[in-house]
Amino acid sequence: MRNAKASIALALLSLTIGCSPDSSPEQLWTAADMLGGWQLISLAAEGEDLAVSEVSMTYDGWHMSGWTPCGRYDAEVQVTGQHLRIGEIVQQGGGLSSCPSGNGGYYLPVLGEVTAFTFDSGALVLIGPTVLIRFKRMKD
């Protein structure tokens, strides 16, 4: 729990100054840096690390989509600077009610809480008031 809170604090600090810990102070990230496919590394919500596996996300400039063990999801995304707003998340397949909480059942509800993004050591970090989601870039 302490590690997750420290990670959230570090991500928020780097977002506040507009750079990641591994970049120069003048580095500002844009929506173009998020383009492409991403694989979930970790998810922390309310200070707790949650076990989530097999979750992907692809961002194409206006739309986010991907897969969880519960099925496919889609959402429109609006990006302004390093702030983002994720629209209604549409779950295709069994829906959240049939999704085990240890997999996509954790990810999709907190994805809607994301309000900003940054990068840390090559990882895409999605940040919300009580959530921190880290992704690694998928290999082509």
C-alpha positions in Angstrom: 0.0 0.0 0.0 2.8 2.4 0.9 4.5 1.7 -2.5 1.2 2.5 -4.4 0.8 5.8 -2.5 4.4 6.7 -3.3 3.9 5.9 -6.9 0.7 8.0 -7.1 2.6 10.9 -5.4 5.5 10.6 -7.8 3.2 10.5 -10.8 1.2 13.5 -9.6 4.4 15.4 -8.9 5.8 14.7 -12.4 2.5 15.7 -14.0 2.4 18.9 -12.0 5.8 19.9 -13.4 5.0 18.6 -16.8 7.7 16.0 -17.2 8.5 12.5 -16.1 11.3 11.6 -13.7 13.4 10.3 -16.6 13.0 13.4 -18.9 14.3 16.9 -19.1 12.3 19.6 -17.3 11.2 21.0 -20.7 9.7 17.7 -21.8 5.9 18.0 -22.2 3.9 14.9 -23.2 1.2 15.1 -25.8 -1.7 12.8 -26.9 0.5 11.7 -29.8 2.9 10.0 -27.3 0.0 7.7 -26.2 -0.8 6.5 -29.7 -0.7 2.7 -30.2 -1.1 -0.4 -28.2 -0.4 -0.8 -24.5 -0.4 -3.8 -22.1 -1.3 -3.3 -18.4 1.6 -3.5 -15.9 -0.2 -2.5 -12.7 -3.3 -1.0 -11.2 -3.6 0.8 -7.9 -6.8 2.2 -6.6 -7.6 3.8 -3.2 -4.0 3.1 -2.2 -4.2 -0.7 -2.8 -2.4 -2.7 -5.5 -5.0 -4.7 -7.4 -4.3 -8.0 -9.2 -5.3 -7.4 -12.8 -4.0 -9.4 -15.7 -4.5 -9.7 -19.5 -5.7 -6.1 -20.0 -4.8 -4.2 -23.1 -5.5 -0.7 -24.3 -5.1 1.0 -27.7 -5.4 4.8 -28.2 -5.9 6.2 -31.8 -6.1 9.9 -31.1 -9.7 10.1 -30.1 -10.8 6.7 -29.0 -9.6 4.1 -26.5 -10.3 0.4 -26.9 -9.0 -2.9 -25.7 -9.5 -6.2 -24.1 -10.0 -7.5 -20.6 -10.7 -11.2 -19.6 -14.3 -10.0 -19.5 -14.4 -8.9 -23.2 -13.8 -5.9 -25.4 -14.3 -2.3 -24.2 -14.4 1.1 -26.1 -14.6 4.7 -25.0 -14.1 8.1 -26.6 -11.3 10.2 -25.1 -10.8 14.0 -25.1 -7.2 15.1 -24.4 -6.2 18.7 -23.5 -2.5 19.0 -22.7 -1.8 16.2 -20.3 -5.4 16.1 -19.0 -7.9 13.7 -20.4 -11.6 12.8 -20.1 -12.7 9.3 -20.8 -16.3 9.1 -22.0 -18.8 6.3 -21.3 -17.0 3.0 -21.3 -18.9 0.5 -23.4 -18.3 -3.2 -22.5 -19.0 -5.7 -25.2 -19.5 -9.3 -24.2 -20.6 -10.5 -20.8 -20.6 -7.1 -19.2 -19.2 -6.1 -15.8 -21.8 -8.2 -13.9 -20.2 -11.4 -15.3 -16.7 -10.2 -14.9 -14.5 -11.6 -12.0 -13.4 -8.7 -9.8 -9.7 -9.9 -10.0 -9.5 -9.1 -13.7 -11.4 -6.6 -15.8 -13.9 -6.1 -13.1 -11.4 -3.8 -11.3 -10.0 -2.1 -14.4 -13.0 -0.8 -16.2 -14.7 1.0 -13.2 -11.5 2.8 -12.2 -10.6 3.6 -15.9 -13.5 6.1 -15.9 -11.8 8.0 -13.0 -8.7 8.8 -15.0 -8.2 12.6 -15.5 -4.5 12.9 -16.6 -1.5 11.0 -18.1 2.2 11.1 -18.0 5.1 8.8 -18.7 7.6 7.2 -16.3 10.6 5.2 -17.6 8.8 4.5 -20.8 5.5 3.4 -19.1 2.3 5.2 -19.8 0.7 6.2 -16.5 -3.0 7.1 -16.3 -3.8 9.1 -13.2 -7.0 9.8 -11.3 -7.8 11.1 -7.8 -7.6 7.6 -6.3 -6.2 5.6 -9.2 -2.9 4.9 -10.9 -2.8 2.7 -14.0 0.6 1.8 -15.6 1.0 0.3 -19.1 4.0 -0.8 -21.2 4.0 -0.4 -24.9 3.1 -3.5 -26.9 5.6 -4.8 -29.3 4.6 -4.6 -33.0 
